[in-house]
């Protein structure tokens, strides 16, 4: 049996930029991906996302990076704290 293909290496900054673009596309945000501060909260005073927005993002992340973000994951509050924490989680778990 052959092992699964390696996931292409990507710098944390490049992954953050990709995820920022994913947020803008998936949520039709009226801002440029570069305007999203990777350390700003995703909820509340940061991007102001709600749980429906996060579900949309989780679906896109699952499609694009090949792993499931589960709504019952006890670490979701940490994972979705900001763009940087989401990028770190994606980097650890992505399969594509």
N, C-alpha and C positions, 0 to 999 in steps of 0.2 A: 504494500500500500504506500502511496505517496502522501507526503504531508501536505496540509493545505498551503496555498500560496501565501507568501509573506505579505503582510500589509506594508505598503510603501511608507518609508520613514517620513515623518512630517514634524517640523519644529512646533513647539507649543504655540508660538505666535501665529504660525500659518494655520494651525487648527482653530485657534480663536477667531481668525479672520474668516475662515470657512464657516464656522458656526454663526458668526455675526451675520454673514450673508444669508445663511439658512433662516435665521430669525426674521430678517427683513423680507425675504421671499415668502416664507410660510405664513407670516402674520400680516403681510401687506403693510409693514411699518413705513411711515413717511419720514424716513431718515436713511442716511447712507450707512452701510455696515461699519465704515471707519469711525462713525460718530458714536458707536456703542462702546462705552468704557468697560473693559473686561472685568473690572473689579466692582462695578456698580451692581447693587442688588437687582435681581430680575423682577421681584415683586415690589409693591409699594412705591417709594419715592424714586426708585431706580428706573427701570423700563416700564414699570406699572403693569406688569403682566398679571393675568389671573389664571386660575386652574385650567380653564378651557384652552387658553393660549399655550400653557405648558403641555397639555395633552397633544396639541397640534405639533409642537416642537418635538416631543418624544416620538411621535409617529414618523416624522421626517428623519430624525436621528436614527431610528431603527432601520428605515429604508436605506439610508445613505451609508451607514457605518456597520450594518449587519449584526446588530445585537439589540436585545429587547430592553427598553427602560420600562420597569414595571411600576404601576401606580401604588402597589402595596410595599414597595421597597422602603424599609425603615430609614435609609440614608437619603431619601429624596430631598429633604430640607437642605442637607449639605450639598448634594449633587447640584441642585438648582439654585444655590445661593447666589452665584453670579456666573458670568460667561467663562471665567477662568476655571472655576470649580467644575463646570460641565465639561470643558475641554479636557481637563485632567482625567475625568471619569471616562470620557470617550476614548482617550489615548490608551487607557488601561484595558478597555473591554472590546474595542473595535475588532471586527473580523474582516473588514474590507475597507 
